[in-house]
Amino acid sequence: MISYAPLWKTMKEKGATTYTLRNKAHISGATVQRLQRGESVSTNTLDSLCRHLQCQIEDIVVFIDEK
């Protein structure tokens, strides 16, 4: 399972909000909701998040083995 828990931590550290994602990173409100619900998003969205937050992919997502 993919978790976006690192994203919320990274956003807090960088002083970013969901408003920032929508208006400065140009991520739609629907996509922000998908992130909040832990649903899938495109690699383009992940690229935009990394670019805007100036971080690596592991600062946004983590894989959790559900065995």
N, C-alpha and C positions, 0 to 999 in steps of 0.2 A: 504494500500500500504506500502511496505517496502522501507525505504530510507536508503542509505548508507552515508548520510551526516555526521553522527558522525564519521565514519571511516576516512574521509579526515581530520577532525579536530584532531582526535587522532594521525593520522600519522604526521601531522604538529607539534604537541606538542612533539612527540617522535623523531622527526628528521628523519622519515622514508619516503621513496619515493616508487614509483611503481617499480623501479629497485630493491630496498630492498626486496619488496614482492616477486618478481620473483626469485631473486638469493639467498636470505637468508631464506625466508619462503617457498620457493619451490612452489609458486603459479604460474600456467602457465600464459603466456601472454594473452591467450584467456579468462581466468577467470578474470584477471585484467580488461580487456576490458568490460566484463559483469558487473563487479562492477561499472565501470565508467559510463555505460549506465543505471544503476539501474535495471539490469535484475537479475533473480534468480541465486543463487549459492548454492552449497551443504552445508550441516551442517559440513562436513569435512573441507571445506574451511573456514567457520566461526570459527571452532575450531583452525585451523592453524593460523588464524589472531589473535585470542585471545591469543594463546600460544606465538606467536612471538612478538606481541606488548605488552604482559604482561598486558592485560586489561580484562574487563568484556564484555559480549555480548552487553550491552547497550551502550558501547563505540564504537560500530561498526554499529549497526542497530537501527532503530526506526520505530515503526508502526505509520502510519499516516492514520487516519480514513477519507475516502473520501466522507462521507455523504454530 
